[in-house]
Amino acid sequence: MRHARVKAYRRGLMAETLAALLLHLKGHRIIARRYKTPVGEIDLVALKGRRLAFIEVKRRKSFEDAAWTLPARQRRRIVRAAQYWLSGHPGFAGHELAFDVVLVAPWAWPKYIENAFLV
């Protein structure tokens, strides 16, 4: 891997770790991290009570940049990956489903956006 790709990969891992810490502090239990499916990847799957959240983590130089990096095509991919995850985990069938986003920017506490998009 080229140096730039390794650096980006490490930044992504750090952003997901910060997001998982934030969610943990808010009372969520992380069920899965970096869950890969044939239709896409889910950054985090978190449970809080009966609410099962599929969470996309976006790291950019600013929160504003991060907020604009979730186009409709990517949202559809996340929904398909969530459906795939649910098919393999039938015990979560009756839970309330949510699609959340955590925005991460350097030198700032992550921002958690619940129900960032609807299905």
Secondary structure, DSSP 8 states (H G I E B T S, - for coil): --HHHHHHHHHHHHHHHHHHHHHHHTT-EEEEEEEEETTEEEEEEEEETTEEEEEEEEE-SSHHHHHT---HHHHHHHHHHHHHHHHH-GGGTTSEEEEEEEEE-TTS--EEETT-S--
